[in-house]
Amino acid sequence: MQKTTFFEDFTVGQVIELGSAPVTDAMITDFATEFDPRPVYLDPAVGSEAGLGGIVASGWHVCALAMRLVCDRLLSHAASGGSPGIERVSWIRPVRPGDHLTATMEATSVRALRSRPDLGIVGFTLTLTNGDDQPVMEWDAPILFERRAAAA
């Protein structure tokens, strides 16, 4: 796929709509079974006893769902050079079966790299909301992008 998004395409305050994804009971239990098999993610009775009203998604599952939206709506067509890592992640509310999650990313910083003139780094805050428009997760993460002149 041709890369159409470069470092120069971002400005501080810019918001990128990343779309949405449903969350099902099967998705929660499948992820938990494979990657985070704690009872609160697998057994509705344990989730209820914990005051959650049934099973909820693992925070890492929620991050994976958000990352899929980032890949599909931004990174798949961006000249991305990776990321040095997530600086902060906050799980704000439980994600439940039936939730419909929507992701947005806001550019919080945009800086050309002196050490690598072919790259720039863009800081983002990603916010994931549920169907009631309540935030369920946020993360802060920088992403490296090629500079347009370097790609030419």
N, C-alpha and C positions, 0 to 999 in steps of 0.2 A: 504494500500500500504506500502511495506517495505521501510523504510528510508535508503537512500544510500549516502546522502551527510551530512557531519558533519563539525564542526568548523575546524578541521585539514585539510580539503580539500581546504581551501582558502589561497591565498598568496597576498600580496600587489602588485598591478599592474595587477592582473589577470582580464581578460575581459570575461564576460559571455554573449553569444549571446542568446537573449530571443525570437527571432522570430519576426513575423510581423502580422499586422491586418489591414484590410481595414476599411475605414470610409465612411459610406453612408449618404445621405441626411436623410433617415428615422432614422438612428441611432442617428443623431444629434438632430432631432426634438423630437424623443421619449424621449431621456435623458432630454432634456430641458423642455419638457412638464411635466415630472415627478419630476425633481429635481432642475432645474435652469431656470424658465420660463421667462427669459428676452427676449424682442423682437428681439435683435440682433441674438439670437440663433433660433428664430422661424420664422421670417419674412424676406424674401430675400430683400425686399425694404428697411427695416431698416438697414440691413447689408450693402447694397449698399450705403445708405446715410452716413453711418459711415466710408465709404472708404474701406470696406472690400470685396467688390465685391459679396455680397450675405451673406447667413448665414455662421456662423463658429461654431465650437464646443466650448462649455463651457470648461474653464480650468479644472474644476472638472471632466468633462467627459473624458478629455484627461488623467488625473491622473487615473481614473477608468480603462481606456483601458490599460494603462501601468501596473497597478496592476494586471490585468487579465493575462498579459504575464508573470509577475513575478511569479504568482501562478502556472500557467500551466507549465512553464519551469524550475522553481527552487523550490519553496516552496512545491509543491505537492510530491516531493521525498526527501525533506530535513528534517532533525531533527531540525526544527526551534522552537525557544522558544518565538516567537513574536518579537516586535520592540518597543522601547521606543518612537518612533514617527519620523515623517519627520522633519529634521532640516532646510531644505531650499527647496523651489520649485520655479522655474522660467518658466514662459510661454513666449517663445522667439518669436514664429511666430504663426499666426492663423492656425488652423487645419480646412480644408475645406472638403466638400463632394468630394469623389474621391481620397482623399489622402490615401496613403498606409504607415502606420507607422511601423517603425522597432525600437526595443529596445535593448540596450546593458547596462550592468552594469559592472562597474569597481570597484574592491575592493581597497579602499583607506586606510584602516587600519584594522589590525587584532590583537586582544588583548584578552588574557585569563582573566577571571574575578577572582580576588582574593576572593571576597565576595561569589562567587558561583563557586566553582571549577568544577562543572559539566557543566558549560556554558562558551562560548566565545562570543565576540561581533565583528562583521565584519561591517566596514563602507563601504557604497557603494555610488557611483554616478551613477544614472540611466540617460541615454540620449535617448530621443525619436526623431527619424528623420523622415522626410517625404520622398516621392518617389524621390525627387531631392537631397537626402542626406543632407538636411538642418536641423539643430536642431530645434525642435518645443517646446520641454520641457525638463527640467532637474530637478532632485531632488537629495538631499543628505539625506540618511537615514541609520541608523545602524540596523542590524538584529542580534538577538541572535540565536546561534546554540548550540545544545548539543555537548559535547566533546565525541569523539568515545569511550574512556575508560569508561566514565560514563554510556554509553548506553549498554555496554557489560554485 
